[in-house]
Amino acid sequence: MNNLKQILAIAMLVSVAFVTAQQTAYVAAESGLSLRDQPDISAKLLSKLSYGEAIGVIEKTDKDLVVVEAGEKISGQWVKVETRNHIGYVFNGYLSATKISKTIRIGLEKLNIEIKNLATSDNKRIHKLKQQDSLRINVDKGATPEQKQVVLVENDYKHVSIFQRYENSISFMSADKKCDTNEWKHFDSEWKPIKQLRSNTFETLTYTEDDWKKFIKTSIEDLKTEVIDKCGDKWLAYVENIKNVKNYPVAVSTNRIFLKFIITDFEDNITEKIIEFDIPKGY
């Protein structure tokens, strides 16, 4: 009896260690990920895991796999995983270590747009853009619509082009809170085409330091004049040594990011739709 108790105790410890050793991963394959009963692409299909689904990774295998998608090689291994209903194997080239936000879906007349992995403050995931020309989406704090995949689904138009631009503002700070300016002037960047990854998949742009330099069209002298007009000559000391608009107490912030869809139907009629992403303060 004592031996049986010892065996059961060891089994329980092994089981606990097995569970706690699991790592949570998230399905990053947009079309879903196949779960198989063996680490082989020809093995029995147990289930199709959905995009963003959380699974437990039990262990790695020594079986490597390379998948070619849209001309690009994705390398990884088969790993043993546990889902709510099954234990099986998946290719970890389509797994993410970080949680994936649900897809935002935007419905037009003859086109559905999906924006992947973007957190919003209101958690609204479905929007309609049939009757109106523009749509506003409130981005969650710490999130950004930059470098996100935009997928055209059920597209029944001749051609769709997508462009992106930024609205930024300059602000300056002083010892007197009354003299602070949170949004001194707004500046819009030029519309730029976003990157096309596949026939129906695009990727939004990311703003770089070089873009900042091209973006700001005002001069520091204008800012100094504004400080004097708003706060008086004594505040000029805070900005008189500024060399560029990135020096403290000057800051540049992004207020909004826009996507413009230029849609051409099969009768060559052109329609423009704009999605406006509101960026929370502190971005």
C-alpha positions in Angstrom: 0.0 0.0 0.0 2.8 2.4 0.9 4.5 1.7 -2.4 1.3 2.4 -4.2 0.9 5.8 -2.4 4.5 6.7 -3.3 3.9 5.8 -7.0 0.7 7.9 -7.0 2.5 10.8 -5.3 5.3 10.7 -7.9 2.8 10.5 -10.7 1.0 13.6 -9.4 4.3 15.5 -9.1 5.2 14.6 -12.7 1.8 15.7 -13.8 2.1 19.1 -12.1 5.6 19.6 -13.5 4.3 18.7 -16.9 1.5 21.2 -16.8 3.5 24.1 -15.3 6.2 23.4 -17.9 3.8 24.3 -20.7 4.2 27.7 -22.4 1.3 29.6 -23.8 1.4 30.4 -27.5 -1.0 32.0 -29.9 -1.9 31.0 -33.4 -0.6 33.6 -35.8 -1.7 32.0 -39.1 -4.5 34.2 -40.5 -6.2 31.3 -42.3 -5.9 29.0 -39.2 -3.4 26.4 -38.2 -3.7 22.6 -38.7 -3.4 20.4 -35.5 -2.3 16.9 -36.4 -1.9 13.6 -34.5 1.7 13.2 -35.5 4.5 15.7 -36.4 4.0 15.3 -40.2 2.1 17.2 -42.8 0.4 14.0 -44.0 -0.7 12.9 -40.5 -4.3 12.8 -39.5 -5.9 16.3 -39.1 -7.4 16.6 -35.5 -8.6 20.2 -35.7 -8.1 23.6 -37.4 -7.0 26.1 -34.8 -8.3 29.7 -35.3 -6.3 32.9 -35.6 -5.4 34.3 -32.2 -6.3 31.1 -30.3 -4.3 30.3 -27.2 -2.7 26.9 -26.9 -0.3 25.2 -24.5 3.1 24.1 -25.9 4.1 20.9 -24.2 7.5 20.1 -25.9 9.5 20.6 -29.0 10.3 17.8 -31.4 13.5 17.3 -33.4 11.6 17.5 -36.7 12.2 20.7 -38.6 9.9 22.1 -41.2 10.2 24.8 -43.8 7.1 26.3 -45.4 7.1 28.6 -48.4 4.4 31.3 -48.4 4.2 34.0 -51.0 7.8 33.3 -52.0 9.1 33.6 -48.5 10.5 30.8 -46.4 9.2 30.2 -42.9 11.4 27.9 -40.8 10.5 26.1 -37.6 9.8 22.9 -35.9 6.9 20.6 -35.1 5.9 21.1 -31.4 3.5 19.1 -29.2 0.6 21.2 -28.0 -2.5 20.9 -25.9 -5.8 22.6 -26.8 -9.1 22.5 -25.0 -10.1 19.3 -26.9 -7.0 17.7 -28.2 -3.3 17.0 -27.8 -1.4 17.0 -31.1 1.3 18.7 -33.2 1.6 22.0 -35.0 4.2 23.9 -36.9 5.6 26.6 -34.6 6.5 28.9 -37.5 2.9 30.1 -37.2 2.9 30.6 -33.4 3.4 33.8 -31.5 4.7 34.2 -28.0 2.5 37.3 -27.4 -1.2 37.6 -27.3 -2.9 38.4 -30.6 -5.7 40.9 -30.6 -8.8 39.9 -32.6 -9.2 41.1 -36.1 -11.0 44.4 -36.9 -13.5 43.9 -39.8 -14.8 46.7 -41.9 -17.6 46.2 -44.4 -18.0 48.1 -47.7 -20.5 47.5 -50.5 -18.5 44.8 -52.3 -15.5 44.5 -50.1 -14.6 43.4 -46.5 -11.4 44.8 -45.0 -9.6 43.0 -42.1 -7.0 44.7 -40.0 -5.0 42.2 -37.9 -3.7 42.4 -34.4 -4.8 45.9 -33.5 -6.1 46.7 -29.9 -8.8 49.3 -29.6 -10.0 51.2 -26.6 -13.7 50.4 -27.2 -13.0 46.7 -28.3 -15.4 47.3 -31.2 -14.3 44.7 -33.8 -17.0 45.2 -36.6 -17.5 48.5 -38.5 -19.6 49.5 -41.5 -18.3 51.8 -44.2 -21.0 51.4 -46.9 -22.9 54.7 -46.7 -20.3 57.1 -45.1 -17.0 58.2 -46.6 -15.0 57.9 -43.4 -14.7 55.9 -40.2 -13.0 56.6 -36.9 -11.3 53.8 -34.8 -10.0 54.6 -31.3 -6.7 52.9 -30.8 -5.9 51.4 -27.4 -3.1 53.0 -25.3 0.3 51.6 -26.2 -1.1 50.1 -29.5 -0.4 51.4 -33.0 -1.9 50.8 -36.4 1.6 50.9 -37.8 3.1 47.7 -39.4 -0.3 45.9 -39.3 -1.6 43.6 -42.0 -4.6 44.8 -44.0 -6.4 41.9 -45.8 -9.0 42.4 -48.6 -11.7 39.8 -48.3 -14.5 39.0 -50.7 -13.2 41.8 -53.0 -15.5 42.4 -56.0 -13.8 45.5 -57.3 -11.5 46.0 -60.3 -8.7 47.6 -58.2 -8.0 48.8 -54.7 -5.2 51.0 -53.7 -4.3 51.9 -50.1 -2.4 55.0 -48.9 -1.3 56.2 -45.4 -0.6 59.5 -43.8 0.1 61.0 -40.4 -1.2 64.0 -38.4 1.4 65.2 -35.9 1.6 68.1 -33.6 4.4 70.1 -32.0 4.2 71.0 -28.3 6.5 72.8 -25.9 6.8 72.7 -22.1 7.9 75.3 -19.5 8.1 75.7 -15.7 4.7 77.4 -15.7 2.0 74.9 -16.6 -0.1 77.7 -17.9 2.5 78.2 -20.6 2.5 74.6 -21.8 1.2 74.0 -25.3 0.1 70.4 -25.9 -0.8 70.8 -29.5 0.8 73.9 -30.9 0.4 73.2 -34.6 -0.8 70.3 -36.7 1.1 69.0 -39.6 0.0 66.4 -42.2 2.4 64.1 -43.9 2.0 63.2 -47.6 -0.1 60.2 -48.6 2.2 57.2 -49.3 1.2 53.8 -50.7 1.5 51.0 -48.1 3.4 47.8 -48.8 1.7 45.0 -50.7 2.6 41.6 -49.4 0.3 39.4 -51.5 -2.5 40.0 -54.0 -5.0 40.7 -51.1 -2.7 41.5 -48.2 -1.0 44.8 -47.4 1.1 46.1 -44.5 0.8 49.6 -43.0 3.8 51.8 -42.8 6.0 52.7 -39.8 7.2 56.3 -39.3 11.0 56.6 -39.1 13.4 59.3 -37.9 14.0 60.3 -41.5 10.3 60.7 -42.0 10.2 63.1 -38.9 12.9 65.3 -40.5 10.9 65.5 -43.8 7.6 65.9 -42.0 8.3 69.1 -40.0 8.0 72.1 -42.3 8.0 74.9 -39.7 11.1 76.6 -38.3 12.3 76.9 -34.8 12.1 80.7 -35.1 8.3 80.3 -35.5 8.2 78.4 -32.3 10.2 81.0 -30.5 7.8 83.7 -31.6 4.9 81.6 -30.4 6.5 81.2 -27.0 7.1 85.0 -26.6 3.5 85.8 -27.8 2.0 83.2 -25.4 4.3 83.4 -22.4 6.4 86.6 -22.6 10.1 87.3 -23.2 11.2 85.6 -19.9 10.1 82.2 -21.3 12.3 82.5 -24.4 15.2 81.0 -22.4 13.4 77.6 -22.5 13.6 77.4 -26.2 16.3 79.8 -27.5 19.0 77.0 -27.6 16.8 74.5 -29.4 18.5 73.0 -32.4 15.6 70.9 -33.8 12.1 70.1 -32.9 13.1 66.9 -31.0 15.0 68.8 -28.3 13.4 69.2 -24.9 11.3 71.2 -24.1 9.9 70.6 -27.6 8.2 67.3 -28.5 6.5 65.9 -31.5 3.5 63.6 -31.1 1.2 61.6 -33.4 -2.4 62.5 -33.1 -4.0 60.5 -35.9 -3.0 58.0 -38.6 -5.1 57.7 -41.7 -5.7 55.0 -44.3 -7.2 55.9 -47.6 -8.7 53.3 -49.9 -9.1 54.3 -53.6 -11.6 51.8 -55.0 -12.2 51.3 -58.7 -15.2 49.2 -59.9 -15.5 47.4 -63.2 -17.2 50.4 -64.8 -14.1 52.5 -63.8 -16.1 54.5 -61.2 -13.7 55.6 -58.4 -14.6 55.9 -54.7 -12.5 57.0 -51.8 -12.9 55.7 -48.2 -10.9 56.9 -45.3 -10.2 55.1 -41.9 -9.0 57.5 -39.2 -7.1 56.0 -36.2 -7.2 58.2 -33.1 -4.0 57.8 -31.1 -4.2 58.2 -27.3 -2.0 60.8 -25.6 1.4 59.6 -24.7 1.9 57.6 -27.9 
